[in-house]
Amino acid sequence: MKTPKSLFYLIFLLSLSTATAAFAQSPQEPLNLDDLGDMVVLRQSPSISPDGNQVVLVREHSNFEQNRWERSLELIDLETGEQHELTPERPRANDPKWSPNGDRLAFLDAGDEGQMQVYVLPMKGGGEARRLTSGKEGVRFYEWSPDGRSIVFGRMDEPEERKGEERHNRSFEVGVNSYLTQSRQPK
């Protein structure tokens, strides 16, 4: 699918207007700490719907009360310019990806256990995001299958649980593939 130039202009203007609105002051007023609270940053690449009519952006802003940066997924209708926040209660949502037919949006968010997990949000008819993965190590990356029926994801293996004195043993073994190997040994 070829992306229309108007989409790039819209994203550019949106980011420019967001940045200038945050710091729009008269020349006599100096920038102060409260102004930094209004700053918004657009993270990652925009995720364009398969039909090219909508785009999802990752918007990041400061939360002074909780002393952290929070993210939200923002849906923008490219025809009307309407904006809609998709993840108001998920301050770490990121990496949105449309399903191949555009009826669902997958994204990563820190679940209850604090690790990134894959969630899927229905885009037609409304509804809540549903968590697809779980695990102590969290998800590092994911992709939709071409038919949109499944998602493949990668995560670190969970470390083996050691018992007794072994739980304090953090040593490791160097095998044949040592990083100091300069040449192969003759057989």
C-alpha angles and dihedrals in degrees: 000000000000113000114230117240089232089067092058091047090050093051091046092049092046092053092044093048091047092051095045094044090055092055102029104132136137115269091248095061116079121221111264138186094266089059090059089059089063093054115117125193126197110220131199127355119310115258110227119205116244091249091050094234099107138037132196119213130189106233119195125194137165125261106202094183092060095029096233145101115254129200133206134181112241121200115207123192104217095206099050101022090230116156126208128180109229101186110036095155097042110081095179101045114138147141099055118194127181121228112247093259094040098239094115138035121210122200142163122250136163107258127209091288093054099247125114113264133177116258128184123209122195109234098194120060096007129252140145128295114262122214113233103180138043134180142124095254097049129217120298100187141350142185136192118246113246092253093047093233096113144018126225116209140177130218139160118270114258109253116250114258111244124204134206118353091345091071088074095048108105097166124121138202125242111218135187091300095068115166089230094059109124101178141359119274114241114246 
